[in-house]
Amino acid sequence: MTIDRPPVNALDLDAIASLEQAFAAAAADGPANGVVLTGAGQVFSAGVDTRAFARYAREQRHAMVRAITRMLARLLAIPVPVVAAVNGHALGGGFVLMLGCDYRLAVDSAAAKLGMTEAQAGIPFPVGPLEVMRHELSPELLRRLTLTSAVLDTRQCLDQRIIDAVCAGADLQAGSIAAARLLAAQPGFRTVKRQIRGQLAARLEELALSGQDAFLSSFD
């Protein structure tokens, strides 16, 4: 799957809906060799399109917040391996999409910036991304990255164990496909994924169905 919305694969309401549908299809189909998620061009995803968000009416903003949580719920519901092929910047919502994947392979680049800059951008986190971040990051790392809006390169993310491996850009696609196949070849992968990530998946599904978000009014 490729997030393809030039120039930086920022997520507007339509892009989020498209990803939600694609993840739901993968969850229903369960491709035997797994799924690879990447971005078009030289960027994984710059996260929420803040310009589009600023133009939306209140109802559209709330719809977008709820759609983000649904999108993540569909991603976590995919029963087969999902590998993030992080080919460049992964910021905000793009960073959270990466965290939602089971294995994260990134281009070895000091130019690629990864982080959660919502505080700097003036946009709080929807409830779905909060659940993913709390599950995937240590409390200390979550505090530091979110409150400072710090951005890291891929080597720093590797050091912090946010990503699993780095490789040359030319090897990213083949390496990600190989990683997905290797994970999928394990007979017990689906069961173990339910054991390890099933609680998070269930929580996201619960939040998606409820449509509730304590900070929804902050997005007016």
N, C-alpha and C positions, 0 to 999 in steps of 0.2 A: 504494500500500500504506500502511496506517495502523497504527501500533503503538497498540493500544487496550487499555490495562490501567490503569484509574483507580486512584489519582488522579494518579500521575506517570509512568505507563507504564514502571514498573520491570519488569525481566526476571526472572521465575522460570523453572524448568525447562520448564514447559508453554509459556510465551510464547516461549522460545528455540526450542523444537521447532516451534512454529507458524511462526516466521519462517524457520527452516531449510526447512520444507516450501514456504512461499510463494516463497522465493528459488529453490529447486530447480525449481519450476513455471515461474517466469519464465525461468530459464536454458534450460529445455527448449522453451518456447514462443517466446521472443524477441519480445515485443510490438513491432510495427513502429514505434510512436511513443515507445518507451522506457518507463521506469518512474520514478515519483516515490515516494519514501519519506518519510513524515512521521509525526507523533504526534498522537493525539487530544487535544482540549482545547488547553491553552496550554503544553504540554511536549512536546518531541521524545522524549526518554527519559532518565530519571534513572539508567539503567544497571542493574546487578545489584540485585535485591531482597535486600538484606542480611538482612532479617528472615526471609525465607523460607529463605535460604541457611543461617542459623544454626539453623534447625529441622531441616534435612536430616540424615540419617544420612551416614556417611562415603561409602558407595557412591553416594548421590544427589549429594553434593558433587562427587565425581570425575566422575560422569556429566554434571553441569552444566558443568564445566570443559571436558570434551571436546566437549560440544554447542555451546559458544560458538565453538570453533575450526571445527567443521563448519558452523555458521551463517554465519560469515564466508567460508568457502570457497565456499559456495553463492552468497553475494552477489557475490563477485569473479568467479564463473563466468558471471554474466549477460552475454551478448554485446552487448546493446544499452545505450544510455545509462541510467545510474541517477542521478537527481537527488535530493539530500537537500533537502527543504523544512523547514528548521530553524525551528520555530515557537515555540521556548522553550528551556528548559534542556536541555542535552545533556551529560551527565556520565558518566564512566567508560565503561561499555559503550555508552551512547548516543553518546558522543563518538567512539568507535571505529567504530560503525556509520556515522556521518557521514563519517569518513575513508575508509571503504570505498566510498563513492559517488563517481561520476565528476565531478560538479559539485555545488557546495554553495551554496544560496541561503538566506539567513537573514533573519528578521524584524529590522528595525532597532530594537533595544531594549536599553537599559542594564540592564533587569531580567533579561534572559535570561543565564544563566550557563553557560559551557562550559568543560570541563576534565576532568582525570583525577585524581580524589581518592582513588585506591586506597590510597596510603600513609597518608592520614589515616583512612581507613575500616578499615585493618588487613587488607586483602585484596590479595594480589599479583595480577599480571597473568597470565592464561593465555597459552600460547605463541602462539596465533593472534592475539590483539590486539597482542602484542609485535611480531610480524612486520609487521602493518599500520602500527603507529606508526612503526617504524624506516624503513619505506618512504616514508611520507607526510610525516614531519616531519624537519627538520634535526636533527643531533645536539645542537646547542646548545639548540634549542627543546624537544626531547624531554627532555633532562636537566632543564631548568628547570621544565617543566610537571609532570613526574612526581614529581620529588624534593621539590618545594615544595607540591604539591597546589593550585597556584594556579588560580583560575578567572578567565576573561575574559568580557567582554560581546561581543556580535557585532561591534561596531565594532573592538574590539581584535583580534578574530580576523581581521577583514578586513585590518587593518594588518599582521598577521603572516602574511598569505596562507594562513591555514588554511581560510577560506571564500572564495568567489569574488565574492560580491556580497551586498548587503543591500537590503531593500525594506520598504515599509509592510506591516503585517500583513494589511491588506485585499487586498493584491496578491500575497501569497505563493503561494497555490494556482495562480492563473492564470499567474503568472510562472514557477513551477516546471514546469508543463505545457508552457508555451511553450519553455522552455529545453530540456526533454527532446526535444521535436519538432524544434527547431532542430539539436540535436546529431545526432539520428537521421537527419535529411535529408541529412547528408554521406555520399556514396557509400562512402567509405573508412573510416567510423567503426569498424566491427567489426574490420577488419584492424589499424588503428592501435591500437585498444584492446588487442588481443592483443599487439602489439609493445611497448606501453608498460606494460601492467599484467599481461601474461601470465605473467611470471616470478613475480610475487607470487601470482597465482592458482594457479600450479602448486605453489608452496611451501606454500600453505595446504591444497591438496588432499592433498599428501604428508603433512602433519602430521595432517590429519583422518583419513586412512586408517590411519596408524600408531597414533593414540591416545596417543602419547607426549608427556609434558610433564615437563621436568626439575624443575619446582617443584610437581608434583602432590601430594607429601606435605605441602606447605605449606597445603593446603586441607583437611587432616584436621579 
